[in-house]
Amino acid sequence: MARTEGDSWDLASSVGATATMVAAQRALGHREKLIDDPYAEPLVRAVGVDLFTRMLDGDVDFTALDPEFTPRRAAEGMAVRTRFFDQMFLDGAAAGVRQAVILAAGLDARGYRLAWGDGAVVYEVDQPEVVEFKTTTLSGIGAEPTTTRRTVAIDLREDWPKALRDNGFDPNQPTSWSAEGLLIYLPPQAQDALFDNITALSAPGSRLATEHVPDLTAFTDERSQLLRDRLKQMGSDIEMADLVYQGERHDPVEYLRARGWQVTAVPNREAYAANGFDYPDDELSKMMGDLRYVSAVYAG
């Protein structure tokens, strides 16, 4: 079902299901010892989506769909992404940044697995049901946050900056921000509003990490048919074309630079190489070939 204004979802449907899919890939990355995320798998199993549970049980034969599409390949792709965002937070911690915000946190467990530094506070922003599910599930397996963790239970379409401040966030202190896997699910004007709000809440020295997919038509034209068919063959009803917002939007690199950020963008293929991986040469991977990993530091 296509997105509508004010629509809702849980971790088993719509945009929420993509967060669970990403967590399933993180679980594969952990198994391959490419990343350290022991919490991804129990979270995915707790959501209970059949396809993702079968993936973790080894009951999905990826190679039957594409001989090159193996669990290892899926793990490498997610390792590139996870390491990028992990490193932004770790670099911020090493530079003395003691405030972090994970936007659309979903099943992100960084508040439970990264070394944040003494006195750090991590804010996780997401819909109330998502926040409650993750907190309850991780508590149930005895997981403890590695620093002060504060949840901000609110939809990003609402006044989340106020909710953040009401939970103790200090805009006068440098902050590390992540907007992981988020921009494509925002209308163009909402993407601008997100960056405007982040900028307004950022003191000099703040950091930001996100991704940019320049060509969103890959999710709606003939190239997306292959992705749709593969997902259906595996038993998924996720329709990416229905979830991604099209329309002309600002390039995040230029938009942030115009607002006082020093920005670096690393193409996906270069990010793979920097992590010691070969970029896959298949049609699905080509859809994401122009993705860029964007990092920025606020100069004020």
MODA-V502464 format. One record per residue. PHI is phi in radians with two decimals (NA if undefined). D_LAST is the distance of its C-alpha to the last C-alpha in whole Angstrom. Layout:
BEGIN
phi=PHI d_last=D_LAST
phi=PHI d_last=D_LAST
END
This chain:
BEGIN
phi=NA d_last=41
phi=-1.17 d_last=38
phi=-1.17 d_last=35
phi=-2.37 d_last=35
phi=-1.10 d_last=33
phi=1.40 d_last=33
phi=-1.18 d_last=35
phi=-2.33 d_last=35
phi=-2.80 d_last=36
phi=-2.16 d_last=37
phi=-1.32 d_last=37
phi=-1.92 d_last=40
phi=-2.48 d_last=39
phi=0.86 d_last=37
phi=-1.06 d_last=33
phi=-1.07 d_last=34
phi=-1.14 d_last=37
phi=-1.20 d_last=34
phi=-1.15 d_last=32
phi=-1.21 d_last=36
phi=-1.07 d_last=37
phi=-1.10 d_last=33
phi=-1.11 d_last=34
phi=-1.10 d_last=38
phi=-1.19 d_last=36
phi=-1.12 d_last=35
phi=-1.07 d_last=38
phi=-1.12 d_last=39
phi=-1.09 d_last=37
phi=-1.16 d_last=37
phi=-1.08 d_last=41
phi=-1.41 d_last=41
phi=1.08 d_last=39
phi=-1.64 d_last=36
phi=-2.44 d_last=33
phi=-1.98 d_last=34
phi=-2.51 d_last=34
phi=-1.26 d_last=37
phi=-1.65 d_last=36
phi=-1.07 d_last=36
phi=-1.14 d_last=40
phi=-1.08 d_last=41
phi=-1.18 d_last=38
phi=-1.09 d_last=39
phi=-1.12 d_last=43
phi=-1.21 d_last=42
phi=-1.10 d_last=41
phi=1.50 d_last=44
phi=-1.23 d_last=44
phi=-0.97 d_last=47
phi=-1.02 d_last=46
phi=-1.26 d_last=43
phi=-1.16 d_last=45
phi=-1.13 d_last=48
phi=-1.00 d_last=45
phi=-1.26 d_last=45
phi=-1.45 d_last=49
phi=1.37 d_last=49
phi=-1.71 d_last=51
phi=-1.96 d_last=49
phi=-1.60 d_last=50
phi=-1.06 d_last=47
phi=-1.21 d_last=49
phi=-1.19 d_last=52
phi=-1.51 d_last=49
phi=-2.78 d_last=48
phi=-0.97 d_last=49
phi=-1.58 d_last=46
phi=-1.62 d_last=44
phi=-1.92 d_last=45
phi=-0.98 d_last=43
phi=-1.09 d_last=42
phi=-1.14 d_last=40
phi=-1.08 d_last=38
phi=-1.16 d_last=37
phi=-1.13 d_last=36
phi=-1.06 d_last=34
phi=-1.29 d_last=32
phi=-1.12 d_last=32
phi=-1.02 d_last=29
phi=-1.13 d_last=27
phi=-1.13 d_last=28
phi=-1.09 d_last=27
phi=-1.05 d_last=24
phi=-1.25 d_last=22
phi=-0.97 d_last=24
phi=-1.15 d_last=22
phi=-1.04 d_last=19
phi=-1.17 d_last=20
phi=-1.17 d_last=22
phi=-1.12 d_last=19
phi=-1.09 d_last=17
phi=-1.07 d_last=20
phi=-1.14 d_last=20
phi=-1.53 d_last=17
phi=1.66 d_last=18
phi=-1.28 d_last=16
phi=-2.05 d_last=18
phi=-2.37 d_last=17
phi=-2.37 d_last=18
phi=-2.28 d_last=18
phi=-1.85 d_last=21
phi=-1.47 d_last=21
phi=0.88 d_last=25
phi=-1.09 d_last=26
phi=0.90 d_last=30
phi=-1.73 d_last=32
phi=-1.11 d_last=29
phi=-1.95 d_last=30
phi=-1.08 d_last=27
phi=-1.16 d_last=27
phi=-1.93 d_last=31
phi=-2.30 d_last=31
phi=-1.65 d_last=27
phi=-1.58 d_last=27
phi=-1.61 d_last=24
phi=1.67 d_last=24
phi=-1.05 d_last=26
phi=1.39 d_last=24
phi=-1.34 d_last=22
phi=-2.22 d_last=22
phi=-1.94 d_last=22
phi=-1.80 d_last=22
phi=-1.97 d_last=24
phi=-1.91 d_last=24
phi=-2.94 d_last=27
phi=-1.08 d_last=30
phi=-0.92 d_last=32
phi=-1.14 d_last=35
phi=-1.18 d_last=33
phi=-1.04 d_last=32
phi=-1.12 d_last=35
phi=-1.06 d_last=37
phi=-1.14 d_last=35
phi=-1.06 d_last=35
phi=-1.16 d_last=38
phi=-1.11 d_last=39
phi=-1.20 d_last=37
phi=-1.10 d_last=39
phi=-1.16 d_last=42
phi=-1.78 d_last=42
phi=1.44 d_last=41
phi=-1.28 d_last=37
phi=-2.17 d_last=35
phi=-1.02 d_last=31
phi=-1.53 d_last=30
phi=-2.78 d_last=28
phi=-1.19 d_last=27
phi=-2.02 d_last=27
phi=-2.14 d_last=26
phi=-1.62 d_last=27
phi=-2.10 d_last=26
phi=-1.50 d_last=29
phi=-2.78 d_last=27
phi=-1.30 d_last=27
phi=-1.16 d_last=24
phi=-1.41 d_last=26
phi=-1.75 d_last=26
phi=-1.45 d_last=23
phi=-1.22 d_last=22
phi=-1.03 d_last=19
phi=-1.14 d_last=21
phi=-1.07 d_last=23
phi=-1.12 d_last=21
phi=-1.10 d_last=20
phi=-1.13 d_last=24
phi=-1.65 d_last=24
phi=1.80 d_last=22
phi=-1.12 d_last=18
phi=-1.97 d_last=16
phi=-1.20 d_last=13
phi=-1.52 d_last=12
phi=-1.90 d_last=12
phi=-1.02 d_last=11
phi=-2.35 d_last=13
phi=-1.76 d_last=15
phi=-2.00 d_last=15
phi=-2.15 d_last=18
phi=-2.22 d_last=20
phi=-1.54 d_last=23
phi=1.01 d_last=26
phi=-2.04 d_last=24
phi=-1.04 d_last=23
phi=-1.17 d_last=27
phi=-1.66 d_last=28
phi=-1.92 d_last=25
phi=-1.07 d_last=26
phi=-0.90 d_last=24
phi=-1.18 d_last=23
phi=-1.25 d_last=22
phi=-1.10 d_last=20
phi=-1.06 d_last=18
phi=-1.08 d_last=18
phi=-1.04 d_last=17
phi=-1.19 d_last=14
phi=-1.13 d_last=13
phi=-1.15 d_last=14
phi=-1.06 d_last=12
phi=-1.09 d_last=9
phi=-1.13 d_last=10
phi=-1.67 d_last=11
phi=-1.82 d_last=8
phi=-1.48 d_last=7
phi=-0.91 d_last=5
phi=1.66 d_last=8
phi=-1.18 d_last=9
phi=-2.23 d_last=12
phi=-2.52 d_last=13
phi=-2.30 d_last=17
phi=-2.75 d_last=19
phi=-2.13 d_last=22
phi=-2.32 d_last=22
phi=-1.89 d_last=26
phi=-1.10 d_last=26
phi=-1.92 d_last=30
phi=-1.35 d_last=31
phi=-1.17 d_last=34
phi=-1.05 d_last=35
phi=-1.56 d_last=35
phi=-2.24 d_last=38
phi=-1.54 d_last=40
phi=-1.08 d_last=43
phi=-1.15 d_last=41
phi=-1.31 d_last=40
phi=-1.07 d_last=44
phi=-1.10 d_last=44
phi=-1.07 d_last=41
phi=-1.06 d_last=43
phi=-1.14 d_last=46
phi=-1.11 d_last=45
phi=-1.10 d_last=44
phi=-1.17 d_last=47
phi=-1.11 d_last=49
phi=-1.46 d_last=48
phi=1.79 d_last=48
phi=-1.81 d_last=45
phi=-1.84 d_last=44
phi=-1.19 d_last=40
phi=-2.02 d_last=40
phi=-1.01 d_last=36
phi=-1.06 d_last=37
phi=-1.43 d_last=37
phi=-1.73 d_last=34
phi=-1.59 d_last=32
phi=-1.51 d_last=30
phi=-1.58 d_last=31
phi=1.83 d_last=30
phi=-1.11 d_last=27
phi=-2.43 d_last=24
phi=-1.22 d_last=20
phi=-1.21 d_last=20
phi=-1.00 d_last=17
phi=-1.07 d_last=16
phi=-1.22 d_last=15
phi=-1.09 d_last=14
phi=-1.23 d_last=11
phi=-1.04 d_last=11
phi=-1.19 d_last=11
phi=-1.98 d_last=8
phi=1.68 d_last=5
phi=-1.70 d_last=7
phi=-1.63 d_last=10
phi=-2.05 d_last=13
phi=-2.19 d_last=16
phi=-2.21 d_last=19
phi=-1.96 d_last=23
phi=-1.04 d_last=26
phi=-0.96 d_last=28
phi=-1.09 d_last=31
phi=-1.19 d_last=29
phi=-1.12 d_last=28
phi=-1.03 d_last=31
phi=-1.06 d_last=33
phi=-1.12 d_last=30
phi=-1.64 d_last=31
phi=1.45 d_last=35
phi=-1.96 d_last=36
phi=-1.50 d_last=38
phi=-1.31 d_last=36
phi=-1.11 d_last=39
phi=-1.85 d_last=41
phi=-2.49 d_last=42
phi=-1.12 d_last=41
phi=-1.09 d_last=39
phi=-1.18 d_last=37
phi=-1.11 d_last=37
phi=-1.06 d_last=35
phi=-1.84 d_last=32
phi=-1.12 d_last=32
phi=-1.70 d_last=29
phi=-1.03 d_last=27
phi=-2.18 d_last=24
phi=-1.59 d_last=22
phi=-1.90 d_last=18
phi=-2.21 d_last=16
phi=-2.60 d_last=12
phi=-2.18 d_last=9
phi=-1.49 d_last=6
phi=-1.66 d_last=4
phi=1.59 d_last=0
END
